[in-house]
Amino acid sequence: MWKIHDDRFVDARHYPDNNPLRYVNGAKTKKQREKVNCIVKFIGATPEDEKIYYLTTRDIPRGEELIISYGNNYFIHE
């Protein structure tokens, strides 16, 4: 789930079968944080038009896990 604004959220849980972003995982460990290969962009002229995009930071070979960092406070660190 993404919190876009104080009163606006995106929850992809309701679209598991046709949402390819379900394959993007958050970096939980130090090793995963070193392999982050995706970033998030919020694009839209107004809050109502804003959309969330995941972009790769390089070419991703077939079979490589897509990993994004949600920031240092998202997961409990080891």
C-alpha positions as CSV (number, residue, x, y, z in Angstrom):
1,M,0.0,0.0,0.0
2,W,1.2,3.5,-0.8
3,K,0.1,6.6,1.1
4,I,0.0,9.3,-1.6
5,H,-1.5,12.1,0.5
6,D,-3.1,12.4,3.9
7,D,-6.4,11.1,2.6
8,R,-5.4,9.1,-0.5
9,F,-4.0,5.6,-0.6
10,V,-3.2,3.0,-3.3
11,D,-3.7,-0.7,-2.3
12,A,-2.8,-3.2,-5.0
13,R,-3.9,-6.1,-2.9
14,H,-7.3,-6.0,-4.6
15,Y,-5.6,-6.6,-8.1
16,P,-3.2,-9.5,-7.6
17,D,-3.8,-11.3,-10.9
18,N,-3.3,-8.4,-13.3
19,N,-0.8,-6.3,-11.4
20,P,2.8,-7.0,-12.5
21,L,4.1,-4.8,-9.7
22,R,3.2,-7.6,-7.3
23,Y,6.6,-9.0,-8.4
24,V,8.5,-6.0,-7.0
25,N,9.9,-6.7,-3.5
26,G,11.0,-4.4,-0.8
27,A,14.7,-4.6,0.3
28,K,14.6,-6.1,3.8
29,T,18.2,-7.0,4.4
30,K,21.6,-5.4,3.9
31,K,22.3,-7.8,1.0
32,Q,19.0,-6.9,-0.7
33,R,19.6,-3.2,-0.2
34,E,22.8,-3.6,-2.2
35,K,20.8,-5.1,-5.1
36,V,18.1,-2.4,-5.4
37,N,17.3,-2.0,-9.1
38,C,14.0,-0.1,-9.1
39,I,12.9,3.4,-8.0
40,V,9.5,5.0,-7.6
41,K,8.3,8.0,-9.5
42,F,5.0,9.9,-8.6
43,I,3.8,11.6,-11.7
44,G,0.8,13.8,-12.1
45,A,-0.3,17.4,-12.5
46,T,-2.5,17.3,-9.5
47,P,-2.9,15.0,-6.5
48,E,-6.1,13.6,-8.2
49,D,-4.1,12.7,-11.4
50,E,-1.0,11.4,-9.6
51,K,0.1,7.9,-10.5
52,I,2.9,5.7,-9.1
53,Y,5.5,4.2,-11.5
54,Y,8.2,1.8,-10.8
55,L,11.3,2.3,-13.0
56,T,14.3,0.1,-13.3
57,T,17.7,1.7,-12.8
58,R,19.4,-0.6,-15.3
59,D,18.6,-3.4,-17.7
60,I,17.3,-6.4,-15.7
61,P,18.2,-9.9,-16.9
62,R,15.4,-12.5,-17.1
63,G,14.9,-14.1,-13.7
64,E,16.5,-11.4,-11.6
65,E,14.4,-10.2,-8.7
66,L,13.0,-6.7,-8.8
67,I,13.9,-4.9,-5.6
68,I,13.0,-1.4,-4.4
69,S,14.0,0.5,-1.2
70,Y,11.1,1.8,0.8
71,G,13.5,3.7,3.0
72,N,15.3,3.0,6.2
73,N,12.3,3.1,8.5
74,Y,10.1,0.7,6.6
75,F,11.6,-2.7,7.7
76,I,13.2,-3.6,11.0
77,H,16.9,-3.8,10.3
78,E,19.2,-6.6,11.4
